[in-house]
Amino acid sequence: MEPGKTEQFLSYEETLLWLIKWLKTFEVLPKDLKNYGSLNETAKRLIDTACDLEIESGFKLQWFAIRLEPPSYRSELIDPQ
């Protein structure tokens, strides 16, 4: 989600590209994001460990992972009795 824009549903790959686009806008990446070697790796790290990124003071991007299909192992956890 971006401030002032409507909510979007993106695939993992689309979210990765969306974050990379925003990471390219930084002149200098935040300290905790500098050590990942590439913007692709940085975006993957964000997807795996965060749900927002402050682009500038008061302007944050947010994303949330949702599962559209239940995991296949779930049926094994349900006792049919």
C-alpha positions in Angstrom: 0.0 0.0 0.0 1.2 3.5 -0.8 -0.2 6.6 0.9 -2.9 8.2 -1.3 -3.3 5.1 -3.5 -5.8 2.3 -3.5 -4.8 -1.1 -2.2 -3.3 -3.6 -4.6 -3.0 -7.3 -4.6 0.4 -8.4 -5.9 2.1 -11.7 -6.4 5.5 -12.3 -4.6 7.3 -11.4 -7.8 5.3 -8.3 -8.4 5.9 -7.2 -4.7 9.6 -7.9 -5.2 9.7 -5.6 -8.3 7.6 -2.9 -6.5 10.0 -2.9 -3.6 13.1 -2.7 -5.9 11.5 0.3 -7.7 11.2 2.1 -4.3 14.6 1.0 -3.1 16.1 2.7 -6.2 14.7 6.0 -5.0 17.1 6.1 -2.0 20.3 8.0 -2.5 21.7 5.9 0.4 19.9 2.8 1.7 19.1 2.7 5.4 21.8 1.3 7.6 20.0 -2.0 8.2 19.6 -2.6 4.5 23.1 -1.9 3.2 24.7 -5.3 3.5 22.6 -7.5 1.2 24.7 -7.1 -2.0 21.9 -6.2 -4.4 18.5 -4.5 -4.4 16.9 -7.9 -5.3 18.4 -9.5 -2.1 17.4 -6.4 -0.1 13.8 -6.5 -1.3 13.7 -10.3 -0.5 14.9 -9.6 3.0 12.2 -6.9 3.5 9.5 -9.3 2.3 10.7 -12.0 4.7 11.2 -9.8 7.7 9.2 -6.6 7.6 5.9 -5.1 6.6 6.7 -1.5 6.0 9.5 0.8 4.7 9.8 4.5 5.4 10.6 6.2 2.2 10.8 9.7 3.7 9.5 11.2 7.0 5.8 10.5 7.2 5.7 8.4 4.0 5.7 4.7 4.5 5.0 1.8 2.2 3.2 -1.2 3.7 2.7 -4.8 2.5 1.0 -7.8 4.0 1.4 -11.4 3.0 -1.9 -13.3 2.5 -2.5 -16.9 1.8 -5.1 -17.5 -0.9 -4.9 -21.3 -0.7 -4.5 -23.4 2.5 -1.2 -25.2 2.8 -1.4 -28.9 1.8 -0.2 -30.1 5.1 -3.1 -28.6 7.0 -5.4 -31.4 6.0 -3.0 -33.8 7.8 -3.4 -31.8 11.0 -7.2 -32.1 11.2 -8.4 -35.2 13.0 -11.4 -36.6 11.0 -13.0 -38.2 14.1 
